[in-house]
Amino acid sequence: MSERVDRINELYRKQKTVGLTEEEKAEQKKLRDEFREIVRKNMSLDLGNTVIERPDGRREKLPRRGK
């Protein structure tokens, strides 16, 4: 994952200085999409393991919001 983030950042810096070729733009889009998907999955897993502790001591899992 770190290599992916490093490459995304490298392409971003290059885009801001000299610009990107069409292949690099496509690579940048692909890497960003993959990164977003990983972040979404991790967030979903984290939220799935989150519990709320009520004042009376009850513990409840977070309810899932609809798709």
C-alpha positions as CSV (number, residue, x, y, z in Angstrom):
1,M,0.0,0.0,0.0
2,S,2.8,2.4,0.8
3,E,4.3,1.9,-2.7
4,R,0.9,2.8,-4.2
5,V,0.6,6.0,-2.1
6,D,4.2,6.9,-3.0
7,R,3.4,6.5,-6.7
8,I,0.2,8.6,-6.3
9,N,2.1,11.4,-4.7
10,E,4.9,11.2,-7.2
11,L,2.4,11.5,-10.1
12,Y,0.6,14.4,-8.3
13,R,3.9,16.3,-7.9
14,K,4.8,15.7,-11.6
15,Q,1.3,16.8,-12.6
16,K,1.7,20.1,-10.8
17,T,5.2,20.8,-12.3
18,V,5.6,19.4,-15.8
19,G,2.3,17.7,-16.5
20,L,1.4,14.1,-17.2
21,T,1.2,12.0,-20.3
22,E,-2.1,10.2,-21.1
23,E,-0.6,6.9,-19.8
24,E,0.4,8.6,-16.6
25,K,-3.1,10.1,-16.2
26,A,-4.7,6.7,-16.7
27,E,-2.3,5.2,-14.2
28,Q,-3.0,8.0,-11.7
29,K,-6.8,7.4,-12.0
30,K,-6.4,3.7,-11.6
31,L,-4.2,4.0,-8.5
32,R,-6.6,6.6,-6.9
33,D,-9.6,4.4,-7.6
34,E,-7.8,1.3,-6.1
35,F,-6.8,3.4,-3.1
36,R,-10.3,4.7,-2.5
37,E,-11.7,1.2,-2.7
38,I,-9.2,0.0,-0.1
39,V,-10.1,2.9,2.2
40,R,-13.8,2.2,1.9
41,K,-13.4,-1.5,2.7
42,N,-11.2,-0.7,5.7
43,M,-13.7,1.8,7.0
44,S,-16.6,-0.6,6.5
45,L,-14.7,-3.3,8.5
46,D,-13.9,-0.7,11.3
47,L,-17.5,0.4,11.5
48,G,-18.6,-3.2,11.5
49,N,-16.6,-3.8,14.7
50,T,-17.6,-0.7,16.5
51,V,-19.9,-0.9,19.5
52,I,-21.8,1.8,21.4
53,E,-21.9,1.5,25.1
54,R,-25.2,3.0,26.5
55,P,-25.4,4.8,29.8
56,D,-27.1,1.7,31.3
57,G,-24.1,-0.5,30.3
58,R,-25.7,-2.2,27.3
59,R,-23.4,-2.6,24.3
60,E,-24.8,-2.5,20.8
61,K,-23.2,-2.8,17.4
62,L,-23.7,0.1,15.1
63,P,-26.7,-0.4,12.9
64,R,-26.0,-0.7,9.2
65,R,-27.3,2.0,7.0
66,G,-29.1,0.9,3.9
67,K,-27.8,0.4,0.4
